[in-house]
């Protein structure tokens, strides 16, 4: 056992890299040119997308389905709004009282 396996390991604290001297340089000419190019590309893309997109129309069944969904949604909202919170809690408590004891939560005791 003559050679020490840790002979080449650096001893001491670890040093964190905190060198903040590297800064990116911005080129103003290229930035302006880039902005102009992106604007023109965006306008061309919008024009192409408007021309190439066919108008999507929904079928009668889809329209009827959406209309029925809206009706059900408004009905649910009106049903919820017709009762106060207190009335809903009382109704829920009456429902719980009407259930049989089979559904009761048994008491848990560590002493027995």
Phi, psi and omega in degrees: 000057184275321184273134177273121182292342183257021183292328184269004183277137178285134181258151177117188182287154172280139180255129178272148179280111180237024180281114182247028182279344181277120178230144179278140177261135179258137177260121184289321183297314182293326182294317179295317180296319179297319179297317179297318181295317180294323178296316181293322178295320180296316180294322177295319179296319179296317180295318179294319182292325178291323181286320186277342182281120171281149180292130180267121177247147181271152180284169179298321181294319179296318179296318179295320179298313180296322179295317179295321178299318179296318179299314180296322180296315180293324178297316179299318180295318179294321178297318179294321184284341183287335181250145174278169179297319180299317180295319179297320179294318178298317179298318179295319178296321176297320178297316179296323178294329182284343180288154179284169182290345179302329183271357180293148177277122181290150179283141180252130179226136181273347185277338183266000000 
